[in-house]
Amino acid sequence: MECTVSWTGAAGTRSNMGFVAETGSGHVVAMDGAPDAAKPENGGANLAARPMELLLAGTGGCTAYDVVLILKRGRHAVKGCTVKLTTERADADPKVFTKIHMHFTVTGAGVPAAAVERAIAMSHDKYCSASVMLGKTAQITTGFEVAEG
């Protein structure tokens, strides 16, 4: 796997801290920093997601993918899956995630809560590389609800 990240914040651009990542699969993702009122030359222009937000989004995508795949393989009629991730970060640099809570909402016809709980546990303990890595620095907790649909 590879990725190339290029700074787009050269003189004359809208953001001093903009970056574009091109993934090995050929997709492009924009990133930007938060504006810095005290030192505008060091801040971004809020034109795209922050890099840490994308790390969190990637983790959510990784675990939701696992949960849906595990439920589908179990022949459950899953029709939707969302995961809301909330975090706490360290106060000092490096401001790593110290706590992450993942709340899943799975929608489907007759999807058993036990199957959802098992799928989340399997993702968290075995399959989601991103959450396993983040679990080295952050306490990860999960919760879920099942909605008929």
Phi and psi in degrees as GROMACS dihedral restraints (atoms count N, CA, C in turn):
[ dihedral_restraints ]
;  ai    aj    ak    al  type     phi  dphi    fc
    3     4     5     6     1  -147.2    20    10
    4     5     6     7     1   163.5    20    10
    6     7     8     9     1  -157.6    20    10
    7     8     9    10     1   140.1    20    10
    9    10    11    12     1  -116.5    20    10
   10    11    12    13     1   124.9    20    10
   12    13    14    15     1  -111.4    20    10
   13    14    15    16     1   127.9    20    10
   15    16    17    18     1  -123.0    20    10
   16    17    18    19     1   136.1    20    10
   18    19    20    21     1   -74.1    20    10
   19    20    21    22     1   131.8    20    10
   21    22    23    24     1  -111.3    20    10
   22    23    24    25     1     6.4    20    10
   24    25    26    27     1   -91.4    20    10
   25    26    27    28     1    32.2    20    10
   27    28    29    30     1   -65.9    20    10
   28    29    30    31     1   165.9    20    10
   30    31    32    33     1   -51.7    20    10
   31    32    33    34     1   138.0    20    10
   33    34    35    36     1    89.8    20    10
   34    35    36    37     1    -0.8    20    10
   36    37    38    39     1   -94.8    20    10
   37    38    39    40     1   167.4    20    10
   39    40    41    42     1   -72.2    20    10
   40    41    42    43     1   -25.8    20    10
   42    43    44    45     1  -128.1    20    10
   43    44    45    46     1   133.9    20    10
   45    46    47    48     1   -75.0    20    10
   46    47    48    49     1   -22.0    20    10
   48    49    50    51     1  -126.4    20    10
   49    50    51    52     1    41.8    20    10
   51    52    53    54     1   -90.7    20    10
   52    53    54    55     1   146.2    20    10
   54    55    56    57     1  -141.5    20    10
   55    56    57    58     1   152.6    20    10
   57    58    59    60     1  -125.7    20    10
   58    59    60    61     1   131.0    20    10
   60    61    62    63     1  -107.8    20    10
   61    62    63    64     1   131.0    20    10
   63    64    65    66     1  -112.2    20    10
   64    65    66    67     1   119.1    20    10
   66    67    68    69     1   -80.0    20    10
   67    68    69    70     1   163.0    20    10
   69    70    71    72     1   -61.6    20    10
   70    71    72    73     1   -23.0    20    10
   72    73    74    75     1   -88.2    20    10
   73    74    75    76     1     5.0    20    10
   75    76    77    78     1    89.9    20    10
   76    77    78    79     1    12.9    20    10
   78    79    80    81     1   -98.0    20    10
   79    80    81    82     1   155.1    20    10
   81    82    83    84     1  -119.2    20    10
   82    83    84    85     1   136.9    20    10
   84    85    86    87     1  -131.3    20    10
   85    86    87    88     1   130.5    20    10
   87    88    89    90     1   -91.7    20    10
   88    89    90    91     1   148.0    20    10
   90    91    92    93     1  -137.6    20    10
   91    92    93    94     1   152.1    20    10
   93    94    95    96     1  -151.2    20    10
   94    95    96    97     1   159.3    20    10
   96    97    98    99     1   -92.5    20    10
   97    98    99   100     1   166.8    20    10
   99   100   101   102     1   -74.6    20    10
  100   101   102   103     1   147.8    20    10
  102   103   104   105     1   -60.4    20    10
  103   104   105   106     1   145.7    20    10
  105   106   107   108     1  -119.9    20    10
  106   107   108   109     1   101.2    20    10
  108   109   110   111     1   -63.2    20    10
  109   110   111   112     1   -34.3    20    10
  111   112   113   114     1   -72.6    20    10
  112   113   114   115     1   -37.4    20    10
  114   115   116   117     1  -136.9    20    10
  115   116   117   118     1    80.0    20    10
  117   118   119   120     1   -54.1    20    10
  118   119   120   121     1   -30.1    20    10
  120   121   122   123     1   -68.0    20    10
  121   122   123   124     1   -17.0    20    10
  123   124   125   126     1   -99.2    20    10
  124   125   126   127     1    -5.8    20    10
  126   127   128   129     1  -105.4    20    10
  127   128   129   130     1   171.4    20    10
  129   130   131   132     1   -94.2    20    10
  130   131   132   133     1  -167.5    20    10
  132   133   134   135     1  -121.1    20    10
  133   134   135   136     1    14.9    20    10
  135   136   137   138     1    57.6    20    10
  136   137   138   139     1    41.9    20    10
  138   139   140   141     1   -94.5    20    10
  139   140   141   142     1    -8.9    20    10
  141   142   143   144     1  -159.7    20    10
  142   143   144   145     1   175.5    20    10
  144   145   146   147     1   -64.5    20    10
  145   146   147   148     1   151.6    20    10
  147   148   149   150     1   -75.7    20    10
  148   149   150   151     1   152.9    20    10
  150   151   152   153     1   -56.4    20    10
  151   152   153   154     1   -40.1    20    10
  153   154   155   156     1   -68.6    20    10
  154   155   156   157     1   -31.2    20    10
  156   157   158   159     1   -64.9    20    10
  157   158   159   160     1   -38.7    20    10
  159   160   161   162     1   -68.9    20    10
  160   161   162   163     1   -34.3    20    10
  162   163   164   165     1   -61.6    20    10
  163   164   165   166     1   -43.9    20    10
  165   166   167   168     1   -66.0    20    10
  166   167   168   169     1   -43.3    20    10
  168   169   170   171     1   -61.9    20    10
  169   170   171   172     1   -41.2    20    10
  171   172   173   174     1   -63.0    20    10
  172   173   174   175     1   -38.5    20    10
  174   175   176   177     1   -65.5    20    10
  175   176   177   178     1   -43.1    20    10
  177   178   179   180     1   -62.0    20    10
  178   179   180   181     1   -41.8    20    10
  180   181   182   183     1   -64.3    20    10
  181   182   183   184     1   -41.1    20    10
  183   184   185   186     1   -61.9    20    10
  184   185   186   187     1   -48.8    20    10
  186   187   188   189     1   -73.7    20    10
  187   188   189   190     1   -37.1    20    10
  189   190   191   192     1   -64.1    20    10
  190   191   192   193     1   -39.4    20    10
  192   193   194   195     1   -56.6    20    10
  193   194   195   196     1   -49.0    20    10
  195   196   197   198     1   -59.4    20    10
  196   197   198   199     1   -47.9    20    10
  198   199   200   201     1   -60.8    20    10
  199   200   201   202     1   -46.9    20    10
  201   202   203   204     1   -62.3    20    10
  202   203   204   205     1   -45.9    20    10
  204   205   206   207     1   -62.5    20    10
  205   206   207   208     1   -44.0    20    10
  207   208   209   210     1   -63.1    20    10
  208   209   210   211     1   -43.4    20    10
  210   211   212   213     1   -66.0    20    10
  211   212   213   214     1   -41.7    20    10
  213   214   215   216     1   -64.4    20    10
  214   215   216   217     1   -40.7    20    10
  216   217   218   219     1   -64.8    20    10
  217   218   219   220     1   -27.3    20    10
  219   220   221   222     1   -83.7    20    10
  220   221   222   223     1     7.4    20    10
  222   223   224   225     1    61.3    20    10
  223   224   225   226     1    34.8    20    10
  225   226   227   228     1   -91.5    20    10
  226   227   228   229     1   145.5    20    10
  228   229   230   231     1   -84.3    20    10
  229   230   231   232     1    61.3    20    10
  231   232   233   234     1   -74.8    20    10
  232   233   234   235     1   132.5    20    10
  234   235   236   237     1  -118.2    20    10
  235   236   237   238     1   -16.3    20    10
  237   238   239   240     1  -159.1    20    10
  238   239   240   241     1   152.0    20    10
  240   241   242   243     1  -153.0    20    10
  241   242   243   244     1   123.6    20    10
  243   244   245   246     1  -125.8    20    10
  244   245   246   247     1   151.5    20    10
  246   247   248   249     1  -135.1    20    10
  247   248   249   250     1   124.7    20    10
  249   250   251   252     1  -101.8    20    10
  250   251   252   253     1   123.7    20    10
  252   253   254   255     1  -107.9    20    10
  253   254   255   256     1   130.1    20    10
  255   256   257   258     1  -123.4    20    10
  256   257   258   259     1   146.7    20    10
  258   259   260   261     1  -135.3    20    10
  259   260   261   262     1   163.1    20    10
  261   262   263   264     1  -124.6    20    10
  262   263   264   265     1   145.8    20    10
  264   265   266   267     1  -123.0    20    10
  265   266   267   268     1   156.9    20    10
  267   268   269   270     1   -63.0    20    10
  268   269   270   271     1   148.3    20    10
  270   271   272   273     1   -74.9    20    10
  271   272   273   274     1   -30.9    20    10
  273   274   275   276     1  -107.4    20    10
  274   275   276   277     1   155.8    20    10
  276   277   278   279     1   -65.9    20    10
  277   278   279   280     1   141.2    20    10
  279   280   281   282     1   -75.5    20    10
  280   281   282   283     1   134.1    20    10
  282   283   284   285     1   -82.6    20    10
  283   284   285   286     1    68.3    20    10
  285   286   287   288     1   -70.3    20    10
  286   287   288   289     1   158.7    20    10
  288   289   290   291     1   -67.8    20    10
  289   290   291   292     1   130.5    20    10
  291   292   293   294     1  -105.9    20    10
  292   293   294   295     1   -28.0    20    10
  294   295   296   297     1  -140.4    20    10
  295   296   297   298     1   137.2    20    10
  297   298   299   300     1  -134.4    20    10
  298   299   300   301     1   128.4    20    10
  300   301   302   303     1  -115.0    20    10
  301   302   303   304     1   130.6    20    10
  303   304   305   306     1  -113.6    20    10
  304   305   306   307     1   119.5    20    10
  306   307   308   309     1  -113.1    20    10
  307   308   309   310     1   116.1    20    10
  309   310   311   312     1   -95.5    20    10
  310   311   312   313     1   141.0    20    10
  312   313   314   315     1  -123.0    20    10
  313   314   315   316     1   114.3    20    10
  315   316   317   318     1  -109.1    20    10
  316   317   318   319     1   130.2    20    10
  318   319   320   321     1  -113.6    20    10
  319   320   321   322     1   139.1    20    10
  321   322   323   324     1   173.7    20    10
  322   323   324   325     1   172.3    20    10
  324   325   326   327     1   -89.9    20    10
  325   326   327   328     1   110.6    20    10
  327   328   329   330     1    67.2    20    10
  328   329   330   331     1    27.8    20    10
  330   331   332   333     1   -74.5    20    10
  331   332   333   334     1   119.1    20    10
  333   334   335   336     1   -70.3    20    10
  334   335   336   337     1   138.0    20    10
  336   337   338   339     1   -57.0    20    10
  337   338   339   340     1   -37.2    20    10
  339   340   341   342     1   -62.8    20    10
  340   341   342   343     1   -35.3    20    10
  342   343   344   345     1   -69.3    20    10
  343   344   345   346     1   -38.8    20    10
  345   346   347   348     1   -66.2    20    10
  346   347   348   349     1   -46.1    20    10
  348   349   350   351     1   -58.3    20    10
  349   350   351   352     1   -42.8    20    10
  351   352   353   354     1   -65.3    20    10
  352   353   354   355     1   -43.4    20    10
  354   355   356   357     1   -62.9    20    10
  355   356   357   358     1   -42.1    20    10
  357   358   359   360     1   -63.5    20    10
  358   359   360   361     1   -44.8    20    10
  360   361   362   363     1   -62.6    20    10
  361   362   363   364     1   -42.0    20    10
  363   364   365   366     1   -63.7    20    10
  364   365   366   367     1   -41.8    20    10
  366   367   368   369     1   -62.5    20    10
  367   368   369   370     1   -49.2    20    10
  369   370   371   372     1   -63.9    20    10
  370   371   372   373     1   -40.9    20    10
  372   373   374   375     1   -88.9    20    10
  373   374   375   376     1   -24.4    20    10
  375   376   377   378     1  -133.5    20    10
  376   377   378   379     1   -42.5    20    10
  378   379   380   381     1  -100.5    20    10
  379   380   381   382     1   -35.8    20    10
  381   382   383   384     1   -82.2    20    10
  382   383   384   385     1   101.4    20    10
  384   385   386   387     1   -58.0    20    10
  385   386   387   388     1   -39.2    20    10
  387   388   389   390     1   -64.9    20    10
  388   389   390   391     1   -47.4    20    10
  390   391   392   393     1   -71.1    20    10
  391   392   393   394     1   -31.8    20    10
  393   394   395   396     1   -63.3    20    10
  394   395   396   397     1   -42.9    20    10
  396   397   398   399     1   -64.3    20    10
  397   398   399   400     1   -48.0    20    10
  399   400   401   402     1   -65.4    20    10
  400   401   402   403     1   -26.8    20    10
  402   403   404   405     1   -65.1    20    10
  403   404   405   406     1   -12.3    20    10
  405   406   407   408     1   -73.7    20    10
  406   407   408   409     1   -23.7    20    10
  408   409   410   411     1  -120.6    20    10
  409   410   411   412     1   -17.9    20    10
  411   412   413   414     1  -121.2    20    10
  412   413   414   415     1   145.5    20    10
  414   415   416   417     1   -80.9    20    10
  415   416   417   418     1   119.7    20    10
  417   418   419   420     1  -106.6    20    10
  418   419   420   421     1   126.1    20    10
  420   421   422   423     1  -120.4    20    10
  421   422   423   424     1   156.4    20    10
  423   424   425   426     1  -134.6    20    10
  424   425   426   427     1   156.9    20    10
  426   427   428   429     1  -150.5    20    10
  427   428   429   430     1   166.0    20    10
  429   430   431   432     1  -158.7    20    10
  430   431   432   433     1   163.1    20    10
  432   433   434   435     1  -142.0    20    10
  433   434   435   436     1   152.0    20    10
  435   436   437   438     1  -116.0    20    10
  436   437   438   439     1   129.3    20    10
  438   439   440   441     1  -116.7    20    10
  439   440   441   442     1   134.6    20    10
  441   442   443   444     1   -70.0    20    10
  442   443   444   445     1   139.5    20    10
